[in-house]
């Protein structure tokens, strides 16, 4: 196998691992946050608007971690700086 093929295989595997591992944490965090928010709304229904607004801001912050992992995996696949090194050989 050539160096370029090995580089491509490693980039694909690492991009997959980045998405797989990087999406577990945000998924668990979002599920936990929604469960807590629903519990808070059940206890204090009059504060539902405040809790929901805060929940959506928090979910956006948690989801940004998964989006960063997606960006890193796209960089590994399409804009990897090591491609030029192996193509230049």
C-alpha positions in Angstrom: 0.0 0.0 0.0 1.3 3.4 -0.9 1.8 6.3 1.6 -1.1 8.2 0.1 -3.4 5.2 0.5 -2.4 4.8 4.2 -2.9 8.6 4.7 -6.3 8.4 3.2 -7.3 5.4 5.4 -6.0 7.0 8.5 -7.9 10.3 7.7 -11.1 8.4 7.2 -10.8 6.3 10.4 -10.0 9.4 12.5 -12.8 11.4 11.0 -15.2 8.6 11.9 -13.8 8.3 15.4 -14.1 12.1 15.8 -17.8 12.1 14.9 -18.5 8.9 17.0 -16.8 10.0 20.2 -17.6 13.7 19.8 -21.3 13.1 19.5 -21.7 10.9 22.5 -21.1 13.6 25.1 -23.5 16.2 23.6 -26.2 13.6 23.1 -26.0 12.6 26.8 -25.8 16.2 27.9 -28.8 17.2 25.8 -30.9 14.3 27.1 -30.0 15.1 30.7 -30.8 18.8 30.2 -34.2 18.1 28.7 -35.1 15.7 31.4 -34.1 18.2 34.1 -36.0 21.0 32.3 -39.2 18.9 32.0 -38.9 18.1 35.7 -38.5 21.8 36.5 -41.5 22.7 34.4 -43.6 20.0 36.1 -42.8 21.4 39.5 -43.2 25.1 38.5 -45.5 25.4 35.5 -45.7 29.2 35.8 -42.0 29.5 35.1 -42.2 27.4 31.9 -41.3 30.3 29.6 -38.1 31.1 31.5 -37.1 27.5 31.8 -37.7 26.8 28.1 -35.8 29.9 27.0 -32.8 29.0 29.2 -33.0 25.3 28.0 -32.8 26.3 24.3 -29.8 28.5 25.0 -28.1 25.7 26.9 -28.9 23.2 24.2 -27.4 25.4 21.6 -24.2 25.7 23.6 -24.0 21.9 24.1 -24.7 21.2 20.4 -21.8 23.4 19.4 -19.4 20.7 20.6 -20.9 18.2 18.2 -20.7 20.8 15.4 -17.0 21.4 16.2 -16.4 17.7 15.9 -18.2 17.7 12.5 -15.9 20.6 11.3 -12.8 18.8 12.5 -13.8 15.6 10.6 -14.6 17.6 7.5 -11.1 19.2 7.7 -9.5 15.7 8.1 -11.3 14.5 5.0 -11.2 17.4 2.6 -8.7 20.1 3.7 -6.1 17.9 5.4 -2.7 19.7 5.2 -0.9 16.4 5.0 -2.3 15.5 1.6 0.1 18.1 0.0 3.0 16.5 1.7 2.3 13.0 0.4 1.3 14.3 -3.0 4.6 16.2 -3.3 6.7 13.1 -2.8 
